[in-house]
Amino acid sequence: MEITVKITICACGFSVDNGKPTQRGACAAILEYLDDYGRKATRTVSEPVGNSTGPQCDLKAAILGLMAVKADPVIRCKWDIELLTSPYVAQLMVRQGDRFKLNPKKNVELVRRLREKAALFGNLTVATGSKEQLQRPLDTAKTTVEVGMGSDTGTVTNEA
């Protein structure tokens, strides 16, 4: 019997000092799902991304979130993934038939990498997250910019 796990990924980036020599950014993603015992499991990942704009940080956050699903040894099954992200990233992932509706004029390589990573997951929904949904990854990205170091909490469980 194949088990399907629903995973919600909230991904957000943050950039400071845009256009200045001190420009720097970070990305963060929070994954939430139920573990094998029915407990709510959460994993938070973040990393500094150096000289990046806000949209670049958002793209990198979405990529980081999808990479974390593959890298998590606790998740061994079929995935039903909902990726909640910025309007910019969500619009770039909208499909029209077998093609993407929008072709990027900027950040072409990052968009290509995100689309390539997303293609690995058969059941992936990408949507614009609400302010409340994106606040935790935004706060994590801000902290990551301040300390200049990424983090990975691993899987943290709470009783359901």
Phi and psi restraints in degrees (value plus and minus 20) as a CYANA .aco file:
   2 GLU   PHI    -105.9   -65.9
   2 GLU   PSI     115.3   155.3
   3 ILE   PHI    -121.1   -81.1
   3 ILE   PSI     114.1   154.1
   4 THR   PHI    -128.1   -88.1
   4 THR   PSI     107.9   147.9
   5 VAL   PHI    -131.5   -91.5
   5 VAL   PSI     107.4   147.4
   6 LYS   PHI    -107.0   -67.0
   6 LYS   PSI     104.6   144.6
   7 ILE   PHI    -140.3  -100.3
   7 ILE   PSI     110.6   150.6
   8 THR   PHI    -127.2   -87.2
   8 THR   PSI     106.3   146.3
   9 ILE   PHI    -134.2   -94.2
   9 ILE   PSI     101.8   141.8
  10 CYS   PHI    -125.1   -85.1
  10 CYS   PSI      98.6   138.6
  11 ALA   PHI    -146.2  -106.2
  11 ALA   PSI     114.4   154.4
  12 CYS   PHI    -171.9  -131.9
  12 CYS   PSI     127.2   167.2
  13 GLY   PHI    -137.2   -97.2
  13 GLY   PSI     148.2   188.2
  14 PHE   PHI    -168.6  -128.6
  14 PHE   PSI     116.1   156.1
  15 SER   PHI    -153.0  -113.0
  15 SER   PSI     122.7   162.7
  16 VAL   PHI    -144.5  -104.5
  16 VAL   PSI     135.4   175.4
  17 ASP   PHI      39.1    79.1
  17 ASP   PSI      21.9    61.9
  18 ASN   PHI     -73.8   -33.8
  18 ASN   PSI     112.3   152.3
  19 GLY   PHI      60.6   100.6
  19 GLY   PSI     -21.2    18.8
  20 LYS   PHI    -125.6   -85.6
  20 LYS   PSI     141.0   181.0
  21 PRO   PHI     -81.5   -41.5
  21 PRO   PSI     -40.9    -0.9
  22 THR   PHI    -112.3   -72.3
  22 THR   PSI     -10.6    29.4
  23 GLN   PHI     -76.2   -36.2
  23 GLN   PSI     114.3   154.3
  24 ARG   PHI    -177.7  -137.7
  24 ARG   PSI     139.8   179.8
  25 GLY   PHI    -170.1  -130.1
  25 GLY   PSI     158.1   198.1
  26 ALA   PHI    -172.7  -132.7
  26 ALA   PSI     140.7   180.7
  27 CYS   PHI    -151.4  -111.4
  27 CYS   PSI     133.5   173.5
  28 ALA   PHI    -168.5  -128.5
  28 ALA   PSI     129.8   169.8
  29 ALA   PHI    -161.5  -121.5
  29 ALA   PSI     121.5   161.5
  30 ILE   PHI    -139.9   -99.9
  30 ILE   PSI     102.9   142.9
  31 LEU   PHI    -124.2   -84.2
  31 LEU   PSI     114.2   154.2
  32 GLU   PHI    -151.4  -111.4
  32 GLU   PSI     114.1   154.1
  33 TYR   PHI    -183.0  -143.0
  33 TYR   PSI     152.8   192.8
  34 LEU   PHI    -117.8   -77.8
  34 LEU   PSI     114.0   154.0
  35 ASP   PHI    -100.2   -60.2
  35 ASP   PSI    -196.2  -156.2
  36 ASP   PHI     -80.1   -40.1
  36 ASP   PSI     -39.9     0.1
  37 TYR   PHI    -122.4   -82.4
  37 TYR   PSI      -9.9    30.1
  38 GLY   PHI      59.6    99.6
  38 GLY   PSI      -9.3    30.7
  39 ARG   PHI    -108.8   -68.8
  39 ARG   PSI     125.2   165.2
  40 LYS   PHI     -88.2   -48.2
  40 LYS   PSI     105.0   145.0
  41 ALA   PHI    -134.7   -94.7
  41 ALA   PSI     120.8   160.8
  42 THR   PHI    -152.7  -112.7
  42 THR   PSI     119.8   159.8
  43 ARG   PHI    -154.4  -114.4
  43 ARG   PSI     108.9   148.9
  44 THR   PHI    -135.0   -95.0
  44 THR   PSI     106.8   146.8
  45 VAL   PHI    -146.9  -106.9
  45 VAL   PSI     123.6   163.6
  46 SER   PHI    -170.9  -130.9
  46 SER   PSI     138.4   178.4
  47 GLU   PHI    -177.4  -137.4
  47 GLU   PSI     124.5   164.5
  48 PRO   PHI     -91.9   -51.9
  48 PRO   PSI     125.9   165.9
  49 VAL   PHI    -143.4  -103.4
  49 VAL   PSI      -6.3    33.7
  50 GLY   PHI      45.7    85.7
  50 GLY   PSI    -160.8  -120.8
  51 ASN   PHI     -93.7   -53.7
  51 ASN   PSI      70.6   110.6
  52 SER   PHI    -161.9  -121.9
  52 SER   PSI     127.2   167.2
  53 THR   PHI    -101.1   -61.1
  53 THR   PSI     150.9   190.9
  54 GLY   PHI     -77.9   -37.9
  54 GLY   PSI     -69.1   -29.1
  55 PRO   PHI     -81.2   -41.2
  55 PRO   PSI     -57.1   -17.1
  56 GLN   PHI     -84.2   -44.2
  56 GLN   PSI     -61.2   -21.2
  57 CYS   PHI     -83.6   -43.6
  57 CYS   PSI     -59.6   -19.6
  58 ASP   PHI     -83.7   -43.7
  58 ASP   PSI     -62.7   -22.7
  59 LEU   PHI     -82.4   -42.4
  59 LEU   PSI     -64.7   -24.7
  60 LYS   PHI     -84.9   -44.9
  60 LYS   PSI     -53.9   -13.9
  61 ALA   PHI     -85.1   -45.1
  61 ALA   PSI     -62.1   -22.1
  62 ALA   PHI     -83.9   -43.9
  62 ALA   PSI     -62.0   -22.0
  63 ILE   PHI     -83.2   -43.2
  63 ILE   PSI     -65.2   -25.2
  64 LEU   PHI     -78.8   -38.8
  64 LEU   PSI     -63.5   -23.5
  65 GLY   PHI     -81.7   -41.7
  65 GLY   PSI     -64.0   -24.0
  66 LEU   PHI     -88.6   -48.6
  66 LEU   PSI     -56.9   -16.9
  67 MET   PHI     -84.6   -44.6
  67 MET   PSI     -54.0   -14.0
  68 ALA   PHI     -86.9   -46.9
  68 ALA   PSI     -49.7    -9.7
  69 VAL   PHI     -85.3   -45.3
  69 VAL   PSI     -67.6   -27.6
  70 LYS   PHI     -85.8   -45.8
  70 LYS   PSI     -53.4   -13.4
  71 ALA   PHI    -103.7   -63.7
  71 ALA   PSI     -31.5     8.5
  72 ASP   PHI    -103.2   -63.2
  72 ASP   PSI      90.5   130.5
  73 PRO   PHI     -88.2   -48.2
  73 PRO   PSI     -35.0     5.0
  74 VAL   PHI     -93.8   -53.8
  74 VAL   PSI     -49.5    -9.5
  75 ILE   PHI    -112.4   -72.4
  75 ILE   PSI      84.2   124.2
  76 ARG   PHI    -149.5  -109.5
  76 ARG   PSI      62.7   102.7
  77 CYS   PHI    -193.9  -153.9
  77 CYS   PSI    -186.9  -146.9
  78 LYS   PHI    -105.9   -65.9
  78 LYS   PSI     118.7   158.7
  79 TRP   PHI    -128.6   -88.6
  79 TRP   PSI     122.4   162.4
  80 ASP   PHI    -138.8   -98.8
  80 ASP   PSI      81.3   121.3
  81 ILE   PHI    -128.6   -88.6
  81 ILE   PSI     112.6   152.6
  82 GLU   PHI    -134.6   -94.6
  82 GLU   PSI      97.8   137.8
  83 LEU   PHI    -123.4   -83.4
  83 LEU   PSI      94.6   134.6
  84 LEU   PHI    -124.0   -84.0
  84 LEU   PSI     103.9   143.9
  85 THR   PHI    -169.6  -129.6
  85 THR   PSI    -189.1  -149.1
  86 SER   PHI     -90.2   -50.2
  86 SER   PSI     138.4   178.4
  87 PRO   PHI     -78.0   -38.0
  87 PRO   PSI     -57.3   -17.3
  88 TYR   PHI     -77.3   -37.3
  88 TYR   PSI     -71.4   -31.4
  89 VAL   PHI     -88.0   -48.0
  89 VAL   PSI     -64.4   -24.4
  90 ALA   PHI     -79.6   -39.6
  90 ALA   PSI     -61.6   -21.6
  91 GLN   PHI     -85.1   -45.1
  91 GLN   PSI     -55.6   -15.6
  92 LEU   PHI     -91.1   -51.1
  92 LEU   PSI     -36.3     3.7
  93 MET   PHI    -119.8   -79.8
  93 MET   PSI     -18.9    21.1
  94 VAL   PHI     -91.9   -51.9
  94 VAL   PSI     110.7   150.7
  95 ARG   PHI    -121.8   -81.8
  95 ARG   PSI     129.6   169.6
  96 GLN   PHI    -147.5  -107.5
  96 GLN   PSI      74.5   114.5
  97 GLY   PHI      51.5    91.5
  97 GLY   PSI    -147.2  -107.2
  98 ASP   PHI    -115.6   -75.6
  98 ASP   PSI     -12.7    27.3
  99 ARG   PHI    -140.9  -100.9
  99 ARG   PSI     141.4   181.4
 100 PHE   PHI    -102.2   -62.2
 100 PHE   PSI     122.2   162.2
 101 LYS   PHI     -86.4   -46.4
 101 LYS   PSI     -60.2   -20.2
 102 LEU   PHI    -134.1   -94.1
 102 LEU   PSI     121.4   161.4
 103 ASN   PHI    -128.9   -88.9
 103 ASN   PSI     107.1   147.1
 104 PRO   PHI     -90.9   -50.9
 104 PRO   PSI     124.5   164.5
 105 LYS   PHI    -114.8   -74.8
 105 LYS   PSI     -46.5    -6.5
 106 LYS   PHI    -143.6  -103.6
 106 LYS   PSI     142.2   182.2
 107 ASN   PHI      37.1    77.1
 107 ASN   PSI      13.3    53.3
 108 VAL   PHI     -77.2   -37.2
 108 VAL   PSI     -65.2   -25.2
 109 GLU   PHI     -85.4   -45.4
 109 GLU   PSI     -61.8   -21.8
 110 LEU   PHI     -84.7   -44.7
 110 LEU   PSI     -61.6   -21.6
 111 VAL   PHI     -84.2   -44.2
 111 VAL   PSI     -61.0   -21.0
 112 ARG   PHI     -80.3   -40.3
 112 ARG   PSI     -64.8   -24.8
 113 ARG   PHI     -83.0   -43.0
 113 ARG   PSI     -61.8   -21.8
 114 LEU   PHI     -83.8   -43.8
 114 LEU   PSI     -66.4   -26.4
 115 ARG   PHI     -84.1   -44.1
 115 ARG   PSI     -57.1   -17.1
 116 GLU   PHI     -84.2   -44.2
 116 GLU   PSI     -64.7   -24.7
 117 LYS   PHI     -86.1   -46.1
 117 LYS   PSI     -62.5   -22.5
 118 ALA   PHI     -83.1   -43.1
 118 ALA   PSI     -52.2   -12.2
 119 ALA   PHI     -85.3   -45.3
 119 ALA   PSI     -38.2     1.8
 120 LEU   PHI     -93.1   -53.1
 120 LEU   PSI     -36.7     3.3
 121 PHE   PHI    -130.5   -90.5
 121 PHE   PSI      96.0   136.0
 122 GLY   PHI     -85.4   -45.4
 122 GLY   PSI     -57.1   -17.1
 123 ASN   PHI    -136.2   -96.2
 123 ASN   PSI      59.5    99.5
 124 LEU   PHI    -141.7  -101.7
 124 LEU   PSI     107.3   147.3
 125 THR   PHI    -133.6   -93.6
 125 THR   PSI     111.2   151.2
 126 VAL   PHI    -135.5   -95.5
 126 VAL   PSI     109.1   149.1
 127 ALA   PHI    -163.9  -123.9
 127 ALA   PSI     141.9   181.9
 128 THR   PHI     -95.9   -55.9
 128 THR   PSI     104.8   144.8
 129 GLY   PHI     -99.2   -59.2
 129 GLY   PSI     132.1   172.1
 130 SER   PHI     -94.9   -54.9
 130 SER   PSI     147.5   187.5
 131 LYS   PHI     -77.7   -37.7
 131 LYS   PSI     -62.0   -22.0
 132 GLU   PHI     -85.3   -45.3
 132 GLU   PSI     -60.9   -20.9
 133 GLN   PHI     -86.9   -46.9
 133 GLN   PSI     -53.5   -13.5
 134 LEU   PHI    -114.0   -74.0
 134 LEU   PSI     -23.9    16.1
 135 GLN   PHI     -84.4   -44.4
 135 GLN   PSI     -64.4   -24.4
 136 ARG   PHI     -82.4   -42.4
 136 ARG   PSI     -69.0   -29.0
 137 PRO   PHI     -85.4   -45.4
 137 PRO   PSI     -51.3   -11.3
 138 LEU   PHI     -84.4   -44.4
 138 LEU   PSI     -65.9   -25.9
 139 ASP   PHI     -81.1   -41.1
 139 ASP   PSI     -60.4   -20.4
 140 THR   PHI     -84.4   -44.4
 140 THR   PSI     -62.3   -22.3
 141 ALA   PHI     -83.9   -43.9
 141 ALA   PSI     -60.1   -20.1
 142 LYS   PHI     -81.5   -41.5
 142 LYS   PSI     -64.7   -24.7
 143 THR   PHI     -82.9   -42.9
 143 THR   PSI     -59.9   -19.9
 144 THR   PHI     -83.1   -43.1
 144 THR   PSI     -59.2   -19.2
 145 VAL   PHI     -83.4   -43.4
 145 VAL   PSI     -64.4   -24.4
 146 GLU   PHI     -83.2   -43.2
 146 GLU   PSI     -64.5   -24.5
 147 VAL   PHI    -109.7   -69.7
 147 VAL   PSI     -36.2     3.8
 148 GLY   PHI      50.1    90.1
 148 GLY   PSI       3.1    43.1
 149 MET   PHI    -163.0  -123.0
 149 MET   PSI     116.9   156.9
 150 GLY   PHI     -99.9   -59.9
 150 GLY   PSI     154.1   194.1
 151 SER   PHI    -170.1  -130.1
 151 SER   PSI     138.9   178.9
 152 ASP   PHI    -165.5  -125.5
 152 ASP   PSI      92.6   132.6
 153 THR   PHI     -94.7   -54.7
 153 THR   PSI     -33.2     6.8
 154 GLY   PHI      51.2    91.2
 154 GLY   PSI    -191.5  -151.5
 155 THR   PHI    -104.5   -64.5
 155 THR   PSI     105.3   145.3
 156 VAL   PHI    -136.6   -96.6
 156 VAL   PSI     107.2   147.2
 157 THR   PHI    -133.4   -93.4
 157 THR   PSI     131.9   171.9
 158 ASN   PHI    -152.9  -112.9
 158 ASN   PSI     128.1   168.1
 159 GLU   PHI     -82.1   -42.1
 159 GLU   PSI     117.3   157.3
